[in-house]
């Protein structure tokens, strides 16, 4: 079931966002892309999956793993655990946006 993540802001500026996000069991981030910023995702706890389109790709991240999603690449993040998963999300450099796609994983 798609749901909201819990987030803790560390740094929010017009050019950079750094946040810790917690996804509860069965939570996902909706399919989306960013126009200007690159997502750098670092798994802290649990296990998450980053799914990407064009081309289709699926990356499973455990604590200590990292992936990078460039601007304009459609993606989603899914909690694979029965318990909450946490990840550090570093976004930049550029003006932030969240362009939501009309579907969910």
FITINU-363108 format. One record per residue (C-alpha): residue number from 0; residue in one letter; chain; x, y, z. Coordinates in pm, 1 decimal, always signed. Layout:
// residues N
pos, code, unit, px, py, pz
NUM, A, A, X, Y, Z
...
END
This chain:
// residues 105
pos, code, unit, px, py, pz
0, X, A, +0.0, +0.0, +0.0
1, X, A, +146.7, +337.6, -91.2
2, X, A, +204.9, +557.4, +206.8
3, X, A, +385.9, +848.0, +352.4
4, X, A, +732.6, +813.5, +488.9
5, X, A, +842.8, +976.2, +812.4
6, X, A, +1125.8, +1219.1, +758.7
7, X, A, +1383.4, +1409.8, +957.1
8, X, A, +1532.3, +1713.0, +783.3
9, X, A, +1904.5, +1760.3, +834.0
10, X, A, +1973.3, +2032.4, +575.6
11, X, A, +1720.3, +2210.1, +353.3
12, X, A, +1845.2, +2491.0, +127.9
13, X, A, +1732.0, +2609.7, -216.2
14, X, A, +2012.3, +2397.0, -370.0
15, X, A, +2050.5, +2091.6, -138.5
16, X, A, +1827.3, +1867.0, +72.7
17, X, A, +1955.1, +1609.8, +320.3
18, X, A, +1695.7, +1402.3, +503.7
19, X, A, +1658.3, +1072.0, +686.7
20, X, A, +1343.4, +891.8, +572.8
21, X, A, +1174.8, +602.3, +749.1
22, X, A, +945.4, +373.4, +553.3
23, X, A, +708.7, +158.6, +755.8
24, X, A, +616.8, -194.3, +651.2
25, X, A, +448.5, -195.0, +306.3
26, X, A, +525.5, +175.7, +249.3
27, X, A, +649.7, +299.7, -85.6
28, X, A, +741.9, +636.4, -229.8
29, X, A, +528.4, +712.9, -536.2
30, X, A, +687.3, +692.3, -881.4
31, X, A, +846.6, +1028.5, -954.8
32, X, A, +1143.0, +1211.6, -1098.0
33, X, A, +1332.9, +1532.1, -1031.3
34, X, A, +1409.5, +1790.6, -1297.8
35, X, A, +1738.2, +1923.3, -1160.1
36, X, A, +1859.8, +1723.0, -861.4
37, X, A, +2040.2, +1391.9, -828.7
38, X, A, +1919.3, +1154.9, -554.2
39, X, A, +2191.8, +984.7, -352.4
40, X, A, +2030.4, +714.3, -139.1
41, X, A, +2219.3, +548.2, +148.2
42, X, A, +2045.9, +260.9, +332.0
43, X, A, +2084.3, +296.4, +710.4
44, X, A, +1853.0, +26.1, +853.2
45, X, A, +1650.7, -258.6, +707.9
46, X, A, +1633.8, -323.0, +335.0
47, X, A, +1496.1, -102.0, +59.5
48, X, A, +1453.0, -140.6, -313.1
49, X, A, +1505.4, +145.4, -556.6
50, X, A, +1320.1, +75.8, -881.0
51, X, A, +1403.1, +278.5, -1189.2
52, X, A, +1259.6, +315.5, -1538.5
53, X, A, +1408.8, +390.0, -1880.4
54, X, A, +1579.3, +148.1, -1861.6
55, X, A, +1406.8, -72.2, -1604.5
56, X, A, +1637.4, -150.5, -1315.7
57, X, A, +1595.7, -267.5, -957.9
58, X, A, +1854.9, -208.7, -685.0
59, X, A, +1827.3, -369.3, -341.6
60, X, A, +2006.3, -173.4, -71.3
61, X, A, +2108.6, -302.7, +271.3
62, X, A, +2278.3, -94.3, +541.5
63, X, A, +2591.3, +66.3, +397.2
64, X, A, +2475.2, +35.7, +33.3
65, X, A, +2429.9, +343.6, -185.3
66, X, A, +2280.4, +430.6, -522.7
67, X, A, +2254.3, +742.1, -735.3
68, X, A, +1953.4, +848.4, -946.2
69, X, A, +2019.8, +1120.3, -1202.0
70, X, A, +1768.4, +1394.9, -1291.5
71, X, A, +1473.4, +1294.9, -1513.2
72, X, A, +1502.5, +923.2, -1425.7
73, X, A, +1167.6, +791.9, -1300.4
74, X, A, +1205.7, +599.9, -974.6
75, X, A, +1043.7, +476.2, -654.9
76, X, A, +1164.3, +346.8, -316.9
77, X, A, +1006.8, +45.1, -145.1
78, X, A, +1053.9, -96.7, +205.7
79, X, A, +1132.1, -469.5, +171.4
80, X, A, +1128.4, -535.3, +547.0
81, X, A, +855.6, -647.9, +784.3
82, X, A, +979.7, -366.1, +1009.8
83, X, A, +1065.5, -1.4, +932.3
84, X, A, +1360.6, +74.7, +704.9
85, X, A, +1561.7, +399.0, +714.7
86, X, A, +1766.2, +569.8, +449.3
87, X, A, +1965.3, +889.5, +413.6
88, X, A, +1862.7, +1090.0, +106.8
89, X, A, +2102.4, +1354.9, -24.1
90, X, A, +1954.8, +1561.9, -308.9
91, X, A, +2126.3, +1831.5, -510.2
92, X, A, +2266.6, +2039.7, -650.8
93, X, A, +1984.9, +2247.0, -796.1
94, X, A, +1626.1, +2357.9, -746.0
95, X, A, +1421.2, +2075.5, -588.3
96, X, A, +1100.1, +1941.9, -735.9
97, X, A, +902.6, +1615.7, -707.8
98, X, A, +723.8, +1533.6, -1031.9
99, X, A, +479.2, +1257.5, -944.2
100, X, A, +384.7, +996.1, -1201.7
101, X, A, +29.6, +861.1, -1215.5
102, X, A, +110.9, +508.3, -1100.7
103, X, A, +244.9, +321.5, -801.7
104, X, A, +477.4, +20.5, -777.7
END
